[in-house]
């Protein structure tokens, strides 16, 4: 009995029926990968992106680095204006009526309890890893869109060069490298590990947030974070003038925040944090297919773009918050949050310093630990996110959400293309000699050529593709329903998994494969496609045959299929973890969200 990195007990797989299963398995790489080294993923070379750019109009791009000098100029102008108007009688009268702080109810608490300090530290600690891993995930497809179509040149934001004219350029080629101290991990196309960090720590951050909400409402601390009077807005303007004029307001955070602080904290706690959760769920393919009325408007790409903007808010808030903590009385401010006292002693500073040592050590160690022990990261990540993930993996997609007008003008290519002599000869002959071999735990093993496949009952669907890298696209697929294949092959009751084998080799060698739960093969939208958008499947998109299982992410939809095997389990197939990317790049065999 073996145990997978996702905590699943896997008995040895049956050798199958039909006597031919060993042929495909002999072409697999069965090495057990336990480290990320220079040869990992075929030794994918580093590739760095460009400065962030935002599209202006149809084809103009604005380099966001220009915001630094522009921001400095605007800040200097703002300071000059604030200093100039502060002496005006009307402004002085306004600031007299609105000094900058809105009154609190008489029952509002004073000070910061110790639990709030712990919550503050844990929030900081978790967000470091969430942000770093989130940036790595974004670097795997460094472009953002406002429509469900991920069309190059139509993105509104990118940190990568324009897509080259090469028609076979892949999404994996488009990924970029991040410095190890920034990304988690930083290595190019390490999204499998980044997702375990991101989704796993997300669960801890959400748990911490739930506890925080319960405590602030049960102790009355919410009164200090929610604007209760309309005068918070003119008071905020007054505070902004005071800050810009460099005659800063007196720090009274122990009793009451100034109105600008109050609005910033309210937005962060009650708008940005829930928005991070909602937009994160909006990027879930399983939820997108389940709640079609919402996802038809709030598409996965809109969710991804909004999720990024929430990240920008958090980073901006953290930068300004830390700056003001240091410059408006560091000792007193640190005592407030770390020592629960309103004094200028050094107690809060030393507690803060100790906490920063923990943060820095974990920050520095996270990426090298991930490279040395990726399976531990995978196991812990799955232990944290697995229970939630399993809630969505059996959602059956429904037909009819899209029509031909929804078909994407561009559909990214991906994967390592087949290069074997066997495939090249088949392609040169327009796949006239192609045979799909179906075997394993079935009563009726079969070999079907394309003519025979096309003679089976035709199945057609228009569906959206979700890549683990973040891009998506809608296409029309024509082919054979997997239910038809099940009816033809007659799998035995002990067959629990269906393994799809590809002509293409993976980056580390050995042919690409993936295992799918047999119950998903009877879903209406699970099929073998030989047509795409009313044309025979192209080379780049998986000719002559590819899998479509609309409840799974794109890396599981095997292209260039040459064989299908029904098995009791996949422990003896390849590396034994359910698929090539699971064996080699630490993806999970359960990746429904």
C-alpha positions as CSV (number, residue, x, y, z in Angstrom):
1,X,0.0,0.0,0.0
2,X,1.5,3.4,-1.1
3,X,0.4,6.9,-0.1
4,X,0.2,9.7,-2.7
5,X,1.4,13.3,-2.0
6,X,-2.3,14.2,-1.6
7,X,-2.9,11.8,1.2
8,X,-4.6,9.1,-0.9
9,X,-3.9,5.4,-0.4
10,X,-3.3,3.8,-3.7
11,X,-3.2,0.0,-4.1
12,X,-1.2,-1.5,-7.0
13,X,-3.0,-1.2,-10.3
14,X,-4.5,-4.2,-12.1
15,X,-2.4,-5.3,-15.1
16,X,-5.6,-5.0,-17.1
17,X,-7.4,-7.0,-19.7
18,X,-6.7,-7.4,-23.3
19,X,-3.0,-8.2,-22.8
20,X,-1.7,-5.0,-24.3
21,X,-1.6,-2.5,-21.5
22,X,2.1,-2.9,-20.9
23,X,2.9,-1.4,-24.4
24,X,2.0,2.1,-23.4
25,X,3.3,1.9,-19.9
26,X,6.7,0.9,-21.2
27,X,6.9,4.3,-22.9
28,X,6.2,6.2,-19.6
29,X,8.7,7.7,-17.3
30,X,8.3,6.0,-14.0
31,X,10.9,7.9,-12.0
32,X,9.7,9.3,-8.7
33,X,10.5,13.1,-8.7
34,X,11.1,14.6,-5.3
35,X,13.2,17.7,-5.9
36,X,13.2,20.8,-8.1
37,X,16.7,21.1,-9.6
38,X,18.3,22.4,-12.8
39,X,16.9,19.5,-14.8
40,X,13.4,19.9,-13.5
41,X,10.7,20.1,-16.2
42,X,13.2,19.4,-18.9
43,X,15.5,22.2,-17.7
44,X,13.2,25.0,-18.8
45,X,15.4,28.0,-19.1
46,X,14.8,31.3,-17.3
47,X,12.9,33.9,-19.2
48,X,12.2,37.4,-17.8
49,X,9.3,39.6,-18.6
50,X,9.1,43.4,-19.1
51,X,8.0,46.3,-16.9
52,X,4.2,46.3,-16.3
53,X,2.2,47.8,-19.1
54,X,-1.4,48.9,-19.5
55,X,-3.1,49.1,-22.9
56,X,-4.3,52.5,-24.0
57,X,-6.9,52.4,-26.8
58,X,-6.5,49.6,-29.4
59,X,-2.7,49.2,-29.6
60,X,-0.9,51.8,-27.4
61,X,0.9,50.6,-24.3
62,X,1.8,52.7,-21.2
63,X,4.8,51.6,-19.2
64,X,3.6,51.8,-15.5
65,X,7.1,52.7,-14.3
66,X,6.3,56.2,-15.6
67,X,3.9,56.4,-12.6
68,X,6.9,56.7,-10.3
69,X,8.2,60.1,-11.6
70,X,4.6,61.2,-12.4
71,X,3.6,60.3,-8.8
72,X,6.5,62.2,-7.4
73,X,5.6,65.3,-9.4
74,X,1.9,65.0,-8.4
75,X,3.0,64.6,-4.7
76,X,5.1,67.7,-4.9
77,X,2.3,69.7,-6.6
78,X,-0.1,68.3,-3.9
79,X,2.2,69.5,-1.1
80,X,2.6,72.9,-2.6
81,X,-1.2,73.3,-3.1
82,X,-2.0,72.0,0.4
83,X,0.5,74.4,1.9
84,X,-0.9,77.2,-0.1
85,X,-4.6,76.7,0.7
86,X,-4.2,75.8,4.3
87,X,-3.8,79.4,5.3
88,X,-6.9,80.5,3.4
89,X,-9.7,81.6,5.8
90,X,-12.3,79.4,4.1
91,X,-10.0,76.3,4.5
92,X,-9.1,77.2,8.1
93,X,-12.8,77.5,8.8
94,X,-13.5,74.1,7.1
95,X,-10.7,72.4,9.1
96,X,-12.0,74.0,12.3
97,X,-15.4,72.4,11.7
98,X,-13.9,69.1,10.5
99,X,-10.7,68.6,12.4
100,X,-10.2,65.1,10.9
101,X,-11.8,62.7,13.4
102,X,-15.4,61.6,13.4
103,X,-16.9,61.0,16.9
104,X,-17.4,57.4,18.1
105,X,-20.4,56.1,20.1
106,X,-20.0,56.2,23.9
107,X,-19.8,52.4,24.1
108,X,-16.9,52.2,21.6
109,X,-13.9,50.3,23.1
110,X,-10.6,52.0,23.7
111,X,-7.3,50.5,22.9
112,X,-6.1,47.2,21.3
113,X,-6.7,43.9,23.0
114,X,-3.9,41.2,22.8
115,X,-5.9,39.0,20.4
116,X,-6.0,41.8,17.9
117,X,-2.2,41.9,17.9
118,X,-2.0,38.2,17.2
119,X,-4.6,38.6,14.4
120,X,-2.5,41.4,12.9
121,X,0.6,39.3,12.9
122,X,-1.0,36.2,11.4
123,X,-2.6,38.3,8.7
124,X,0.7,39.8,7.8
125,X,2.4,36.4,7.9
126,X,-0.1,34.6,5.7
127,X,-0.4,37.5,3.2
128,X,3.3,37.4,2.5
129,X,3.1,33.8,1.2
130,X,-0.3,34.5,-0.5
131,X,1.1,37.5,-2.4
132,X,4.4,35.9,-3.4
133,X,2.7,32.7,-4.6
134,X,0.0,34.7,-6.3
135,X,2.6,36.6,-8.3
136,X,4.2,33.3,-9.4
137,X,0.8,32.1,-10.6
138,X,0.3,35.3,-12.6
139,X,3.8,35.0,-14.1
140,X,2.7,31.7,-15.7
141,X,0.3,33.6,-17.9
142,X,1.5,37.2,-17.5
143,X,-1.5,38.9,-19.2
144,X,-4.9,40.0,-18.0
145,X,-8.1,40.4,-20.0
146,X,-11.6,41.9,-19.5
147,X,-13.4,39.3,-21.7
148,X,-13.5,35.5,-21.5
149,X,-11.4,35.4,-24.7
150,X,-7.6,35.4,-24.0
151,X,-6.7,37.0,-27.3
152,X,-3.1,38.3,-27.6
153,X,-3.0,42.1,-28.1
154,X,-6.4,42.5,-26.5
155,X,-5.2,42.1,-23.0
156,X,-5.4,45.3,-20.8
157,X,-2.3,44.5,-18.8
158,X,0.9,42.5,-19.4
159,X,4.3,41.9,-17.9
160,X,5.6,40.1,-21.0
161,X,6.5,41.1,-24.6
162,X,3.9,40.9,-27.3
163,X,3.1,37.4,-28.5
164,X,5.4,36.4,-31.4
165,X,3.9,35.7,-34.8
166,X,4.9,32.0,-34.6
167,X,1.5,30.2,-34.9
168,X,2.7,27.3,-32.7
169,X,3.8,29.6,-29.8
170,X,2.5,28.0,-26.6
171,X,1.2,29.5,-23.3
172,X,4.0,27.6,-21.5
173,X,6.5,29.5,-23.6
174,X,4.9,32.7,-22.6
175,X,5.5,32.1,-18.9
176,X,8.2,34.2,-17.1
177,X,10.7,33.8,-14.3
178,X,10.7,35.7,-11.0
179,X,13.5,36.2,-8.6
180,X,13.4,33.5,-5.9
181,X,13.0,36.2,-3.2
182,X,9.9,37.6,-4.9
183,X,8.0,34.6,-6.4
184,X,7.1,31.5,-4.4
185,X,8.7,29.7,-6.0
186,X,10.3,31.9,-8.5
187,X,11.3,29.3,-11.1
188,X,9.5,29.6,-14.5
189,X,6.4,27.5,-14.9
190,X,6.4,26.4,-11.2
191,X,2.6,27.0,-11.0
192,X,1.9,23.6,-9.6
193,X,3.8,24.3,-6.4
194,X,2.7,28.0,-6.3
195,X,-0.9,26.8,-6.3
196,X,-0.4,24.6,-3.3
197,X,1.2,27.5,-1.4
198,X,-1.5,30.0,-2.6
199,X,-4.6,27.9,-2.0
200,X,-3.3,26.2,1.1
201,X,-2.3,29.4,2.9
202,X,-5.6,31.0,1.7
203,X,-7.5,28.6,3.9
204,X,-5.5,29.7,6.9
205,X,-5.9,33.3,6.0
206,X,-9.7,32.8,5.6
207,X,-9.9,31.0,9.0
208,X,-7.9,33.8,10.6
209,X,-10.3,36.3,9.0
210,X,-13.4,34.5,10.2
211,X,-12.1,34.5,13.8
212,X,-11.3,38.2,13.3
213,X,-14.8,39.0,12.2
214,X,-16.3,37.1,15.1
215,X,-14.1,38.8,17.6
216,X,-14.5,42.4,16.4
217,X,-18.3,42.1,16.3
218,X,-18.5,40.3,19.7
219,X,-16.2,42.8,21.4
220,X,-17.4,46.0,19.7
221,X,-14.1,46.7,18.0
222,X,-16.1,47.0,14.7
223,X,-17.2,50.4,15.9
224,X,-13.7,51.6,15.4
225,X,-13.5,50.3,11.8
226,X,-16.9,51.2,10.3
227,X,-17.9,54.8,9.3
228,X,-21.0,55.6,11.3
229,X,-21.4,59.3,10.5
230,X,-21.4,61.2,7.2
231,X,-18.9,63.7,8.5
232,X,-16.2,61.0,7.9
233,X,-15.9,62.3,4.4
234,X,-15.2,66.0,5.0
235,X,-13.0,64.9,7.9
236,X,-11.1,62.7,5.5
237,X,-10.5,65.7,3.2
238,X,-9.3,67.7,6.2
239,X,-6.8,64.9,7.1
240,X,-5.6,64.7,3.5
241,X,-4.8,68.5,3.6
242,X,-3.0,68.1,6.9
243,X,-0.9,65.2,5.6
244,X,-0.1,67.0,2.3
245,X,0.8,70.2,4.0
246,X,3.3,68.3,6.2
247,X,1.6,69.5,9.3
248,X,0.3,66.1,10.2
249,X,-2.7,65.4,12.5
250,X,-2.1,64.2,16.0
251,X,-2.0,60.4,16.2
252,X,-4.9,59.2,18.3
253,X,-5.3,55.7,17.1
254,X,-5.5,54.2,20.7
255,X,-8.8,56.0,21.1
256,X,-10.1,56.7,17.6
257,X,-8.6,56.6,14.1
258,X,-8.6,59.8,12.0
259,X,-11.2,59.6,9.2
260,X,-8.8,58.9,6.4
261,X,-7.4,55.9,8.4
262,X,-10.9,54.8,9.1
263,X,-11.9,54.7,5.5
264,X,-8.7,52.9,4.5
265,X,-9.2,50.2,7.2
266,X,-12.9,49.9,6.3
267,X,-12.1,49.3,2.7
268,X,-9.4,46.8,3.5
269,X,-11.3,44.8,6.1
270,X,-14.9,44.9,4.7
271,X,-14.4,45.4,0.9
272,X,-11.0,44.3,-0.3
273,X,-10.7,41.1,1.9
274,X,-14.2,39.8,0.9
275,X,-13.4,40.8,-2.7
276,X,-10.3,38.7,-2.6
277,X,-12.4,35.7,-1.7
278,X,-15.2,36.4,-4.2
279,X,-12.8,37.0,-7.1
280,X,-10.7,34.0,-6.1
281,X,-13.8,31.8,-6.3
282,X,-14.7,33.5,-9.6
283,X,-11.6,32.0,-11.1
284,X,-12.8,28.5,-10.3
285,X,-13.7,26.6,-13.4
286,X,-16.0,24.3,-11.4
287,X,-17.9,27.2,-10.0
288,X,-17.9,28.9,-13.4
289,X,-19.7,25.9,-14.9
290,X,-22.0,25.6,-12.0
291,X,-23.2,29.2,-11.7
292,X,-23.6,30.0,-15.4
293,X,-25.9,33.0,-14.8
294,X,-23.1,34.7,-12.9
295,X,-20.1,33.5,-15.0
296,X,-21.7,34.6,-18.2
297,X,-21.1,38.1,-17.0
298,X,-18.5,37.7,-14.3
299,X,-16.2,35.6,-16.4
300,X,-13.1,33.9,-15.2
301,X,-10.9,36.6,-16.9
302,X,-12.9,39.4,-15.3
303,X,-12.4,37.6,-11.9
304,X,-8.7,37.3,-12.6
305,X,-8.3,41.0,-13.5
306,X,-10.3,42.1,-10.4
307,X,-8.3,39.7,-8.2
308,X,-5.1,41.4,-9.4
309,X,-6.6,44.9,-8.7
310,X,-7.4,43.7,-5.1
311,X,-3.8,42.6,-4.8
312,X,-2.7,46.1,-6.0
313,X,-4.9,47.7,-3.2
314,X,-3.3,45.4,-0.5
315,X,0.2,46.3,-1.7
316,X,-0.6,50.0,-1.8
317,X,-2.3,49.8,1.6
318,X,0.7,47.9,3.2
319,X,3.2,50.4,1.8
320,X,1.3,53.5,3.1
321,X,0.4,51.8,6.4
322,X,4.0,50.9,7.2
323,X,5.2,54.3,6.2
324,X,2.8,56.1,8.5
325,X,3.4,53.7,11.4
326,X,7.1,54.5,11.3
327,X,6.7,58.3,10.7
328,X,3.9,59.1,13.1
329,X,5.4,57.8,16.3
330,X,6.9,54.4,15.8
331,X,7.3,53.4,19.4
332,X,3.8,54.3,20.4
333,X,2.3,52.7,17.3
334,X,4.2,49.5,17.8
335,X,3.2,49.4,21.5
336,X,-0.5,49.7,20.4
337,X,-0.4,46.7,18.2
338,X,2.3,44.5,19.7
339,X,2.1,45.2,23.4
340,X,-1.5,46.4,23.9
341,X,-0.4,49.5,25.7
342,X,-0.5,53.3,25.0
343,X,3.1,54.3,25.9
344,X,6.4,55.0,24.3
345,X,8.3,52.2,25.9
346,X,10.5,49.8,23.9
347,X,8.3,46.8,24.7
348,X,6.3,46.8,21.5
349,X,9.4,47.4,19.4
350,X,11.2,44.3,20.7
351,X,8.1,42.1,20.2
352,X,7.8,43.6,16.7
353,X,11.5,42.9,16.1
354,X,11.1,39.3,17.2
355,X,8.1,38.8,14.9
356,X,10.0,40.3,12.0
357,X,12.8,37.8,12.5
358,X,10.3,35.0,12.2
359,X,8.8,36.6,9.1
360,X,12.2,37.2,7.4
361,X,13.5,33.7,8.2
362,X,10.3,32.1,6.8
363,X,10.4,34.5,3.7
364,X,14.0,33.5,2.9
365,X,13.6,29.8,3.6
366,X,10.3,29.3,1.7
367,X,11.6,29.0,-1.8
368,X,14.7,26.8,-1.2
369,X,12.5,24.6,1.1
370,X,10.0,24.3,-1.8
371,X,12.7,23.3,-4.2
372,X,14.2,20.7,-1.9
373,X,10.9,19.3,-0.5
374,X,8.2,19.8,-3.2
375,X,6.2,16.7,-2.2
376,X,5.9,18.0,1.4
377,X,4.6,21.3,0.0
378,X,2.1,19.3,-2.1
379,X,1.0,17.2,0.9
380,X,0.5,20.1,3.2
381,X,-1.2,22.2,0.5
382,X,-3.6,19.4,-0.3
383,X,-4.3,18.7,3.4
384,X,-5.4,22.4,3.7
385,X,-7.3,22.9,0.4
386,X,-8.4,19.3,-0.3
387,X,-11.6,19.3,1.7
388,X,-12.9,22.4,-0.1
389,X,-11.6,21.2,-3.5
390,X,-13.5,17.9,-3.2
391,X,-16.8,19.8,-2.9
392,X,-16.5,20.8,-6.5
393,X,-14.9,17.9,-8.3
394,X,-18.2,16.1,-9.1
395,X,-20.0,19.1,-10.7
396,X,-21.2,18.0,-14.1
397,X,-21.0,20.8,-16.7
398,X,-24.3,21.5,-18.6
399,X,-24.6,22.0,-22.3
400,X,-26.0,25.1,-24.0
401,X,-24.2,27.9,-22.2
402,X,-22.4,29.1,-25.4
403,X,-23.3,29.6,-29.0
404,X,-21.1,30.0,-32.1
405,X,-21.0,33.8,-31.6
406,X,-19.1,33.1,-28.3
407,X,-16.3,31.2,-30.0
408,X,-12.9,32.8,-29.2
409,X,-11.0,34.4,-32.1
410,X,-7.8,33.0,-30.6
411,X,-7.2,29.7,-28.7
412,X,-3.8,29.3,-27.2
413,X,-1.7,26.3,-28.1
414,X,0.0,24.5,-25.2
415,X,2.1,21.5,-24.3
416,X,5.2,19.9,-25.8
417,X,4.5,18.9,-29.4
418,X,4.9,15.3,-30.5
419,X,8.2,14.7,-32.3
420,X,8.5,11.0,-32.8
421,X,8.9,9.3,-36.2
422,X,5.7,7.4,-35.5
423,X,3.7,10.5,-35.2
424,X,5.4,12.3,-38.1
425,X,4.6,9.5,-40.4
426,X,1.0,9.4,-39.4
427,X,0.7,13.2,-39.8
428,X,2.3,13.0,-43.2
429,X,-0.3,10.5,-44.3
430,X,-3.1,12.6,-42.9
431,X,-3.5,10.0,-40.2
432,X,-4.8,7.4,-42.6
433,X,-2.9,4.7,-40.6
434,X,-4.0,6.0,-37.2
435,X,-5.5,3.5,-34.7
436,X,-6.9,4.4,-31.3
437,X,-6.2,1.5,-29.0
438,X,-8.7,0.9,-26.2
439,X,-7.9,-1.8,-23.6
440,X,-7.4,-2.6,-19.9
441,X,-10.3,-3.7,-17.7
442,X,-12.8,-3.9,-20.5
443,X,-14.8,-6.8,-22.0
444,X,-14.4,-5.4,-25.5
445,X,-10.9,-4.2,-26.3
446,X,-10.8,-2.3,-29.6
447,X,-8.7,-0.5,-32.2
448,X,-10.5,2.3,-34.1
449,X,-9.2,4.3,-37.0
450,X,-10.5,7.8,-37.7
451,X,-13.0,6.5,-40.3
452,X,-14.5,4.2,-37.7
453,X,-14.4,7.0,-35.0
454,X,-16.3,9.3,-37.4
455,X,-18.8,6.6,-38.1
456,X,-19.8,6.5,-34.4
457,X,-22.7,8.7,-33.2
458,X,-21.5,12.3,-33.6
459,X,-21.2,14.5,-30.5
460,X,-20.8,18.3,-30.7
461,X,-20.5,21.0,-28.0
462,X,-19.4,24.6,-27.5
463,X,-17.5,24.9,-24.2
464,X,-15.0,27.1,-22.4
465,X,-11.5,25.8,-21.8
466,X,-9.8,26.6,-18.5
467,X,-6.0,26.4,-18.3
468,X,-4.3,26.1,-15.0
469,X,-2.1,28.9,-16.2
470,X,-5.0,31.3,-16.2
471,X,-6.0,31.7,-19.8
472,X,-9.4,30.6,-21.2
473,X,-11.1,30.3,-24.5
474,X,-14.4,29.1,-26.1
475,X,-14.4,26.6,-29.0
476,X,-16.7,24.3,-30.8
477,X,-15.7,20.6,-30.5
478,X,-16.9,17.7,-32.6
479,X,-16.3,14.1,-32.1
480,X,-17.4,11.1,-30.0
481,X,-19.0,11.1,-26.6
482,X,-17.0,9.2,-24.0
483,X,-20.3,7.5,-23.1
484,X,-20.2,6.0,-26.6
485,X,-16.7,4.7,-25.9
486,X,-17.9,3.2,-22.6
487,X,-20.8,1.5,-24.4
488,X,-18.4,0.1,-27.0
489,X,-15.6,-1.0,-24.7
490,X,-17.8,-2.2,-21.8
491,X,-15.5,-1.5,-18.8
492,X,-15.7,-4.0,-16.0
493,X,-17.0,-3.0,-12.5
494,X,-13.5,-2.9,-11.0
495,X,-12.4,-0.2,-13.5
496,X,-12.3,3.0,-11.6
497,X,-10.0,5.2,-13.6
498,X,-9.4,5.8,-17.3
499,X,-5.9,6.6,-18.5
500,X,-5.3,8.6,-21.7
501,X,-1.9,8.2,-23.5
502,X,-0.4,10.7,-25.9
503,X,1.9,10.6,-28.8
504,X,3.7,13.5,-27.3
505,X,6.6,13.2,-24.8
506,X,6.8,15.3,-21.7
507,X,9.7,17.7,-21.0
508,X,11.5,15.1,-18.9
509,X,11.0,12.3,-21.4
510,X,8.4,9.5,-21.4
511,X,5.0,10.0,-23.1
512,X,2.4,12.3,-21.7
513,X,-0.6,10.7,-19.9
514,X,-3.4,11.5,-17.5
515,X,-5.9,9.5,-15.4
516,X,-9.5,10.5,-15.1
517,X,-12.3,9.2,-12.8
518,X,-14.5,6.8,-14.7
519,X,-17.7,8.4,-13.4
520,X,-16.7,11.6,-15.2
521,X,-16.6,9.7,-18.5
522,X,-20.3,9.5,-18.6
523,X,-20.8,13.2,-18.2
524,X,-22.6,14.7,-21.2
525,X,-19.7,17.0,-22.0
526,X,-16.9,14.5,-21.8
527,X,-15.8,13.5,-25.3
528,X,-13.0,12.7,-27.7
529,X,-12.7,15.5,-30.2
530,X,-11.5,15.2,-33.8
531,X,-12.9,18.5,-35.0
532,X,-12.5,22.0,-33.7
533,X,-14.6,24.9,-34.9
534,X,-16.0,22.7,-37.8
535,X,-12.5,21.9,-39.0
536,X,-10.4,18.8,-38.5
537,X,-8.3,19.2,-35.3
538,X,-5.1,21.0,-36.0
539,X,-1.7,19.8,-35.1
540,X,-1.2,22.5,-32.4
541,X,-4.5,21.6,-30.8
542,X,-4.0,17.9,-30.6
543,X,-4.6,16.2,-34.0
544,X,-5.9,13.6,-34.6
545,X,-7.8,13.2,-31.3
546,X,-7.9,14.9,-27.9
547,X,-9.9,14.7,-24.7
548,X,-12.5,17.2,-23.6
549,X,-13.6,16.8,-20.0
550,X,-15.2,20.1,-19.0
551,X,-15.0,19.6,-15.3
552,X,-11.2,19.4,-15.5
553,X,-8.4,22.0,-16.0
554,X,-6.6,22.0,-19.4
555,X,-3.5,20.1,-18.6
556,X,-5.7,17.0,-17.9
557,X,-7.3,17.2,-21.4
558,X,-4.8,15.0,-23.2
559,X,-3.9,15.9,-26.8
560,X,-2.6,13.7,-29.6
561,X,-4.2,10.7,-28.0
562,X,-3.0,7.2,-29.1
563,X,-4.5,5.0,-26.4
564,X,-7.0,4.6,-23.6
565,X,-6.7,2.2,-20.8
566,X,-9.2,1.3,-18.1
567,X,-7.6,0.5,-14.7
568,X,-8.6,-0.1,-11.1
569,X,-6.0,2.4,-10.0
570,X,-3.1,4.3,-11.3
571,X,-0.4,3.5,-8.8
572,X,1.6,1.5,-11.3
573,X,1.1,3.8,-14.2
574,X,4.1,6.2,-14.9
575,X,5.2,7.8,-11.6
576,X,2.0,6.5,-9.9
577,X,0.4,9.9,-9.2
578,X,-2.3,10.1,-11.8
579,X,-0.7,12.0,-14.6
580,X,2.5,13.3,-16.2
581,X,2.3,16.8,-14.6
582,X,1.4,15.2,-11.3
583,X,4.5,13.0,-11.5
584,X,6.9,15.6,-12.8
585,X,5.7,19.1,-11.9
586,X,3.8,18.4,-8.6
587,X,0.3,19.1,-9.9
588,X,-2.6,17.3,-8.2
589,X,-4.7,14.6,-9.7
590,X,-7.6,16.5,-8.1
591,X,-7.4,20.0,-9.6
592,X,-11.1,20.8,-10.2
593,X,-10.8,24.3,-8.8
